[in-house]
Amino acid sequence: MNKRTLGIIGGLGALAGADLFGKLLKAHTAGHAETELHFLLEQHPFRGAGTSLEQDSNVIARKLYVFETGRTLIQRGVDTILLPCFASHVFRDEIQTELEAPVLDMMDALSQYVAARIAPGSRLGVLTSDYVRHAGLFERYFGEHYQLIYPSSLEQEGLMEAVYGTRGLQVGGADKAVIELVSRACHQLQEQQADLLLPGFTELAMVAAEMQRFGIALADINEIYAEYALLHQREVTSAPFKLGIVGGVGPAATVDFMNKVIHNTPATRDQDHIKMVVEQNPQIPDRTANLLRGETDPTVAMLSTCKRLEADGAHAIAIPCNTAHAFVPSIQPYLSVPVVHMLEETIGYIRKHYGTARPVGLLATSGTVQSRVYHTIADAAGLTLLIPDPTHQNLVMEAIYGEQGVKAGYTTGRCKEELLAAAAHLADSGAQVLVLGCTELPLILPQCERFKLGDSTVALIDPTEILARRCVELAYAH
C-alpha cells in the first residue's frame, strides 16, 4: 500500500485550516482508502491572523510564519504540504524555493475546477481580499482565458467585514448578518453575468453549502483543495545545489576556495551563483601534527563537521585542505553525500592536461607527504611523483608554519623565498609540474601554466582551483 504524509499549515485562518483537515479526512475515507495517508495539522499562534488583509498590508510576518511552519512539518516527516490561505499563495513560489517538500498550489486546484465547468472567455466572479486582488493572484491564473469581475467598493467593504469583522467568519461567526453580507456580494457578481463564483477566502468554504442552498453557486475551495491533494501524485522536489565546505583548515584557504568557486561560476547576477554553507571550524585538530607526531586525531571532528553540513542540506562537501584528505576514506562511509576528493581531482587534471610522461613535484606539508595519499593516487594514475629532500621539505614547512609563514598571514618575503627554493629544487630534480599541495600555498604562488624557475619552466597546479571548478560542474549538473 502506498504511504503519504500530508501536512497542513494552519493558523493563518485557524477555522479554515481545521475545515480543510476535516474535508481531507472525509474525502480520503470516501474514495482513497487504497493509499495509507497520514495527516498533520501544524498550527501555532500567529499575531497577524484575523487582521484584515487590505491592499497595502505588510505580509512579511505571514511569509516567515509559513516558512517556519513548513520547515517544522518537513522535520516531522511530511512529504506534501497544503497551504489553505489565498494571501499566502501570492508568495507561494518564494516559500517553495526554500522548502524540500512540494507546497501544493491551491490556485492550480481551483484552475482545474474552473476548466472542467466553463469554457474560456467566460466571466468569473471573484470574492477575495483587497490584498489578494491588488496582488493580481487571480489574474495570474485566470486573466489570460477568462474575464474577471469583482464586487463594487460597497459590497467589497461588506465582504471584508463578513470575513474579518468582530463577528466574522474568521472567529466562527456565521449569523444572519454575515451570511447576508456574503450573499449581497455574490448576487452583485451574478447580476454582472458572472458564470461562476470563485472564493478568494478559505473561510468561505465554511458557508459554501449554505450559499448553495440559496441558489448561489459558490465553490467550496477546501473540498476542491482536499480532492486535489489526494489525487496529486507524490513528487520529489529538487532543491538547488548546495555546496558544504569544511572551513577553518585553514581559515584563509577557506576564503580563497570560496572566491575560486565564485570566479569559476558563469554568473551574470547574484542569483546565478551556487549556494554554499560553511562550517568554519578552526578547532579541528591539526592534521599534520596527528600524522607526524600522533597528536589529537581530527577524524571525529571532521566527521562531526561534515554531518552538520549534511544536515544543512549540502549535496556535496568540499574540504579545502590537502592533508585532511588522508582522513577522508575513514569518514566517507558515514556520510550520505560525497566528499569531492580534491587530490583525486588534481591528479586527474594533471593526467588529462599534461599526460603521464612528465614527473610531478609535490609541495605539501610533511603530514601529507608522510601519509602518501598523493602518492597512492598518482601511482594509480601512472604518474611519477617527486618530493623534496629533507632540507627543502623543512623549507616548505617553514613557508607554511613558520613565524613568517602563510598560516601566520604572510604571503611575501621569507615564506615566498623558502617556497621558491623548494620549488626550484624539485624542478632541478626533473619535475615539470608542481602541485601546490597545501591549500595556503596558492596564496603565495598562484596557479600558472608556465612559471619560470631559473633555467626551468614548470606548471604550477593549485588543487583548490581544480576543486572549485569541479564543484561548479557538479552544481550545474544537479
C-alpha positions in Angstrom: 0.0 0.0 0.0 1.2 3.5 -0.9 2.1 5.7 2.0 1.9 9.5 2.1 2.1 12.1 4.8 0.3 15.4 4.1 0.8 18.4 6.3 -1.5 21.5 6.6 -0.1 24.8 7.5 -2.8 26.1 9.9 -3.1 29.2 11.9 -3.5 31.7 9.1 -7.2 31.2 9.3 -7.5 28.7 12.1 -11.0 27.6 11.4 -10.5 27.3 7.7 -7.4 25.1 8.3 -9.4 22.9 10.6 -12.2 22.8 7.9 -9.7 21.6 5.3 -8.4 19.0 7.7 -11.9 17.6 8.2 -12.6 17.6 4.5 -9.3 15.8 3.8 -10.3 13.1 6.2 -13.8 12.8 4.8 -12.6 12.7 1.1 -9.9 10.1 2.0 -12.4 7.8 3.7 -14.9 8.2 0.9 -12.7 7.2 -2.0 -9.0 7.0 -1.5 -8.6 4.2 1.1 -6.1 2.3 -1.1 -3.4 4.8 0.0 -2.2 4.9 3.6 -2.4 8.5 4.4 -1.2 10.4 7.5 -2.4 13.9 8.1 -0.7 16.6 10.2 -2.1 20.0 11.1 0.6 22.3 12.4 -0.9 25.4 13.9 0.7 28.0 16.1 -0.4 31.4 17.4 0.1 33.9 14.5 -0.2 37.5 15.5 -1.4 38.5 12.0 -4.3 36.0 12.0 -7.6 37.8 12.0 -6.0 41.1 10.7 -7.9 42.4 7.7 -5.8 42.0 4.6 -6.0 45.4 3.0 -4.4 46.4 -0.3 -1.2 47.7 1.4 -0.9 45.0 4.1 2.6 44.0 5.1 2.9 40.2 4.8 6.5 39.7 5.9 5.4 38.1 9.2 3.0 35.9 7.3 5.8 34.7 5.0 8.1 33.9 7.8 5.3 32.0 9.7 4.5 29.9 6.6 8.2 29.1 6.0 8.9 28.1 9.6 5.7 26.1 9.9 6.6 24.4 6.6 10.0 23.5 7.9 8.5 22.1 11.1 6.2 19.9 9.0 9.1 18.6 6.9 11.1 17.8 10.1 8.1 15.7 11.2 8.2 13.6 8.1 5.6 15.4 5.8 6.2 14.8 2.1 3.5 17.1 0.8 2.3 20.5 2.2 -1.1 22.2 1.9 -1.4 25.9 2.4 -5.0 26.9 2.9 -4.6 30.7 2.5 -5.1 32.7 -0.7 -3.0 35.6 0.6 -0.1 33.2 1.2 -0.4 31.8 -2.4 0.6 35.3 -3.6 4.2 34.4 -2.4 4.0 30.6 -2.6 6.8 30.4 -5.1 9.1 32.2 -2.7 8.3 29.6 0.0 8.6 26.7 -2.3 12.2 27.7 -3.3 13.3 27.2 0.3 11.4 24.0 1.2 12.3 20.5 0.1 8.7 19.2 0.1 6.1 20.4 -2.5 3.7 23.1 -1.4 0.5 22.2 -3.3 -0.8 25.0 -5.4 -4.4 25.8 -4.3 -4.8 28.1 -7.3 -3.9 25.3 -9.7 -6.6 23.2 -7.9 -9.1 26.0 -8.5 -8.0 26.4 -12.1 -8.7 22.7 -12.8 -12.1 23.0 -11.2 -12.9 26.0 -13.4 -11.6 24.4 -16.6 -13.9 21.4 -16.0 -17.0 23.5 -15.8 -16.9 26.5 -18.0 -15.3 27.5 -21.4 -12.6 30.0 -21.9 -13.9 33.5 -22.3 -16.5 33.1 -19.5 -16.9 35.6 -16.7 -15.6 34.7 -13.3 -16.8 36.5 -10.2 -14.1 36.7 -7.6 -14.7 37.1 -3.8 -11.3 37.9 -2.2 -9.5 40.3 0.0 -8.2 43.7 -1.1 -4.7 42.4 -0.7 -5.1 39.4 -3.0 -7.0 41.4 -5.6 -4.3 44.1 -5.6 -1.6 41.5 -5.9 -3.2 40.1 -9.0 -3.3 36.5 -7.9 -6.4 35.6 -9.8 -5.2 37.5 -12.9 -2.1 35.4 -12.8 -4.1 32.2 -13.1 -7.2 33.2 -15.0 -6.6 36.5 -16.7 -5.5 35.1 -20.0 -8.5 32.9 -20.6 -11.4 34.4 -18.6 -12.9 37.7 -17.7 -12.6 38.6 -14.1 -15.1 40.7 -12.2 -15.1 41.8 -8.6 -17.7 43.3 -6.2 -18.2 47.1 -6.1 -16.5 49.1 -3.4 -19.5 49.0 -1.1 -20.1 45.2 -1.5 -16.3 44.6 -1.1 -16.4 46.5 2.2 -19.2 44.3 3.4 -17.4 41.1 2.2 -14.3 42.2 4.2 -16.5 42.8 7.3 -18.1 39.3 6.8 -14.7 37.6 7.0 -12.6 39.8 9.3 -15.2 41.6 11.4 -15.7 41.0 15.1 -18.4 38.5 14.4 -16.9 37.4 11.0 -16.1 34.0 9.6 -12.5 34.0 10.9 -13.7 34.0 14.5 -16.5 31.5 13.8 -19.3 33.9 13.2 -21.9 32.8 10.6 -25.0 34.5 11.7 -27.7 36.0 9.5 -25.8 39.4 9.2 -22.6 37.7 8.0 -24.5 35.4 5.5 -26.3 38.5 4.2 -23.1 40.4 3.5 -21.6 37.4 1.6 -24.9 36.9 -0.3 -25.0 40.5 -1.4 -21.5 40.4 -2.8 -22.4 37.1 -4.6 -25.7 38.5 -6.0 -24.0 41.6 -7.4 -21.5 39.4 -9.3 -24.3 37.3 -10.6 -26.1 40.5 -11.8 -22.9 41.3 -13.7 -23.4 37.9 -15.5 -20.7 36.0 -13.7 -20.8 32.4 -15.0 -19.1 31.1 -11.9 -18.3 32.4 -8.5 -14.8 31.8 -7.1 -13.8 32.0 -3.4 -10.7 34.0 -2.6 -11.0 33.4 1.1 -10.7 29.9 2.5 -13.2 30.9 5.2 -15.9 31.0 2.5 -15.7 27.2 2.4 -17.5 27.1 5.7 -20.6 28.8 4.3 -20.4 27.5 0.7 -23.1 24.8 1.4 -25.4 27.4 2.8 -24.8 29.7 -0.2 -25.7 26.9 -2.5 -29.0 26.4 -0.6 -29.8 30.0 -1.5 -29.1 29.3 -5.2 -25.6 30.8 -5.2 -23.1 28.5 -6.9 -20.1 29.3 -4.7 -17.3 26.7 -5.0 -16.1 25.1 -1.8 -12.3 25.7 -2.0 -11.5 23.3 0.8 -13.3 20.4 -0.8 -11.6 21.2 -4.1 -8.1 21.5 -2.5 -8.6 18.3 -0.5 -9.6 16.3 -3.5 -6.7 17.8 -5.5 -4.2 16.9 -2.7 -5.5 13.3 -2.6 -5.2 12.8 -6.4 -1.9 14.6 -6.6 1.0 12.3 -7.3 3.7 12.4 -4.8 6.6 14.3 -6.2 10.2 14.8 -5.1 11.3 18.4 -5.4 14.9 19.1 -6.3 16.4 21.7 -4.1 19.0 24.0 -5.7 22.5 22.6 -5.4 24.2 23.5 -2.1 27.9 23.0 -1.5 29.0 22.2 2.0 32.5 23.4 2.9 34.6 22.2 5.8 36.2 25.5 6.8 38.9 26.6 9.1 41.5 24.1 7.8 43.0 26.7 7.4 40.8 29.8 7.7 42.5 31.8 4.9 42.4 28.9 2.5 38.6 28.6 3.1 38.0 32.1 1.9 40.4 31.6 -1.0 38.5 28.5 -2.0 35.1 30.3 -1.9 36.4 33.1 -4.0 37.6 30.5 -6.6 34.1 28.9 -6.7 32.6 32.4 -7.3 35.1 33.2 -10.0 34.6 29.9 -11.8 30.8 30.2 -11.8 29.4 31.6 -15.1 27.0 34.1 -13.4 25.6 37.4 -14.6 23.7 38.1 -11.4 23.7 37.2 -7.7 21.1 34.5 -8.2 23.2 32.6 -10.6 25.8 31.7 -8.0 26.0 28.5 -6.0 24.6 28.1 -2.6 27.4 27.4 -0.1 27.2 26.6 3.6 30.5 26.8 5.5 31.3 25.2 8.9 34.2 27.4 9.8 35.8 25.2 12.5 39.4 26.1 13.2 39.3 23.9 16.3 39.6 20.7 14.1 42.8 19.3 15.4 45.9 19.8 13.3 46.1 17.1 10.6 49.8 17.3 10.2 50.5 17.1 13.9 48.5 13.9 14.1 50.1 12.3 11.1 53.7 13.2 12.1 53.6 13.1 15.9 50.4 11.2 16.8 48.8 14.2 18.4 45.0 14.6 18.7 43.1 12.7 16.0 41.0 15.0 13.8 38.7 12.2 12.4 35.8 12.7 14.8 35.9 16.5 14.5 35.9 16.2 10.7 33.0 13.8 10.6 31.0 15.9 13.0 31.6 19.0 10.8 30.6 17.1 7.7 27.5 15.7 9.5 26.3 19.3 10.3 26.8 20.2 6.6 24.9 17.2 5.6 22.1 18.1 8.0 22.0 21.6 6.5 21.2 20.2 3.1 24.6 20.0 1.4 24.6 17.9 -1.8 28.4 17.6 -1.8 31.2 18.5 0.6 34.5 20.2 -0.2 37.4 20.2 2.2 40.0 22.8 1.1 42.8 21.1 3.0 45.2 18.6 1.3 46.4 16.9 4.5 42.8 16.4 5.7 42.2 14.1 2.7 44.3 11.5 4.5 41.2 11.1 6.7 38.5 11.1 4.1 38.5 7.3 3.5 37.6 6.9 7.2 34.7 9.4 7.2 33.1 8.9 3.8 31.3 5.6 4.7 29.4 7.5 7.4 28.1 10.2 5.1 25.2 10.1 2.7 26.7 12.8 0.5 30.1 12.7 -1.3 33.2 14.5 -0.3 34.6 15.9 -3.5 38.1 14.4 -3.4 40.5 17.3 -4.1 43.5 15.1 -4.5 41.9 12.7 -7.0 40.5 15.7 -9.0 44.0 17.3 -9.0 45.8 14.1 -10.2 43.1 13.6 -12.8 43.5 17.1 -14.1 47.3 16.7 -14.4 46.9 13.4 -16.2 44.4 14.9 -18.7 46.3 18.1 -19.4 50.0 17.1 -19.0 49.9 13.3 -19.6 51.9 10.8 -17.6 55.4 11.3 -19.0 56.2 14.5 -17.0 57.4 14.0 -13.5 55.2 15.8 -10.9 56.7 17.5 -7.8 54.7 17.8 -4.6 55.0 20.9 -2.3 53.0 19.9 0.7 53.0 19.5 4.5 55.2 16.8 5.9 51.9 15.1 7.1 50.6 15.0 3.5 53.9 13.6 2.3 54.2 11.0 5.0 50.6 9.9 4.6 51.4 9.1 0.9 47.9 10.0 0.0 49.1 11.8 -3.1 51.5 9.0 -3.9 48.7 6.4 -3.9 46.6 8.4 -6.3 49.5 9.3 -8.5 50.7 5.7 -8.7 47.2 4.5 -9.8 47.2 7.2 -12.5 50.6 6.2 -13.8 52.3 9.5 -12.7 55.8 9.8 -11.2 55.7 11.8 -8.0 58.8 13.6 -6.6 59.1 15.1 -3.2 61.7 17.5 -1.7 64.7 16.2 0.2 64.6 16.7 4.0 66.3 20.1 3.8 63.9 21.5 1.3 60.9 19.9 2.9 61.8 21.8 6.0 61.7 25.0 3.9 58.2 24.1 2.8 57.1 23.6 6.4 58.7 26.9 7.4 56.8 28.6 4.5 53.6 27.2 5.9 54.0 27.1 9.7 56.9 29.4 10.3 56.7 32.7 12.3 56.5 34.5 8.9 54.7 31.7 7.2 51.4 31.7 5.3 49.4 30.4 8.2 50.6 33.4 10.2 49.2 35.7 7.5 52.3 36.2 5.3 52.3 35.8 1.6 55.5 37.6 0.6 59.0 37.9 2.0 60.6 35.0 3.7 57.8 32.4 3.2 57.9 33.1 -0.6 61.7 32.8 -0.7 61.5 29.5 1.1 58.8 28.1 -1.1 60.6 29.2 -4.3 63.8 27.5 -3.1 61.9 24.2 -2.6 60.2 24.6 -5.9 63.5 25.2 -7.7 64.9 22.1 -6.0 62.1 19.9 -7.4 62.5 21.5 -10.9 66.2 20.7 -10.8 65.3 17.1 -9.8 63.3 16.8 -13.0 59.8 17.9 -12.0 57.9 19.6 -14.8 54.6 20.0 -13.0 54.4 21.2 -9.4 51.4 20.6 -7.1 50.9 23.4 -4.6 49.7 20.6 -2.2 48.9 22.8 0.8 45.8 25.0 0.3 47.6 28.1 1.7 50.5 27.8 -0.8 48.5 29.2 -3.7 48.2 32.4 -1.6 51.9 32.7 -2.2 52.2 31.3 -5.7 49.0 31.2 -7.9 48.3 28.5 -10.5 50.3 29.1 -13.6 50.8 27.1 -16.8 54.3 28.4 -17.4 56.2 29.5 -14.4 59.9 30.4 -14.6 62.3 28.9 -12.0 65.8 29.8 -13.0 66.5 27.9 -16.2 63.4 25.7 -15.8 59.8 26.3 -16.7 57.2 24.4 -14.8 53.4 24.3 -14.5 52.1 25.3 -11.0 48.9 23.4 -10.1 46.5 24.7 -7.5 44.3 21.9 -6.1 41.8 24.4 -4.6 41.3 25.9 -8.1 40.7 22.4 -9.5 38.4 21.6 -6.6 36.4 24.8 -7.2 36.0 24.1 -10.9 34.7 20.5 -10.1 32.3 21.8 -7.6 30.8 24.3 -10.1 30.5 21.4 -12.6 28.6 19.3 -10.0 26.3 22.2 -9.3 25.4 22.8 -12.9 24.9 19.0 -13.5 22.5 18.9 -10.5 
